Each structure stands twice: as C-alpha cells, then as structure tokens.
Amino acid sequence: MTTTGFEKRIAAACPHLSRSKVQRLALKLAKRAERMQEEFDFYAALKVLGISSDPTALTAIKNMETAA
C-alpha cells in the first residue's frame, strides 16, 4: 500500500486528526510496511498476522485449529 492509501485509511478512521498528523502517521506506516517486506519473508509475515496462505479453505481451517 502506498503512503496515500494509508493517508486515506487513517483519515477515514480518525476524522478528528489534522492533515499533517495523518500525513506523518501514513509516512511512518508506509516505511514500516516497506521494512517489514524487506526484513521478513512475506509468508512468515502473513502467518504472524494470522492470515493463512493455504491452497484450500479446509486446509487453512485445519492449520488455524492446530496453531491455536
């Protein structure tokens, strides 16, 4: 996701924040997301977030049940 994408999501979720604060937060998130993609394996990151990359829904559910 781009910085602009993060800005739009933050502004929608927190309309009380000033535009400059939204921009600073979006820039931090974009940089952090970029570092995460560089430092960690993408599929390992998905696993940490609880998102399964299993080929079928049944396999995904079984893996989630055994991981918990």
QUIZITA-V233475 format. One record per residue. RES is the residue in three letters. PSI is psi in whole degrees, -180 to 180 (* if undefined). Layout:
# QUIZITA-V233475
res:psi
RES:PSI
RES:PSI
This chain:
# QUIZITA-V233475
res:psi
MET:146
THR:169
THR:-40
THR:-40
GLY:-44
PHE:-40
GLU:-46
LYS:-43
ARG:-42
ILE:-45
ALA:-37
ALA:-38
ALA:-30
CYS:76
PRO:-15
HIS:-13
LEU:147
SER:160
ARG:-40
SER:-39
LYS:-41
VAL:-43
GLN:-43
ARG:-45
LEU:-42
ALA:-40
LEU:-42
LYS:-45
LEU:-42
ALA:-42
LYS:-42
ARG:-41
ALA:-39
GLU:-44
ARG:-38
MET:-39
GLN:-32
GLU:-40
GLU:-33
PHE:155
ASP:136
PHE:-44
TYR:-31
ALA:-39
ALA:-41
LEU:-39
LYS:-40
VAL:-39
LEU:-6
GLY:15
ILE:124
SER:141
SER:29
ASP:147
PRO:-29
THR:156
ALA:-38
LEU:-44
THR:-39
ALA:-44
ILE:-43
LYS:-43
ASN:-36
MET:-38
GLU:-38
THR:-25
ALA:-26
ALA:*
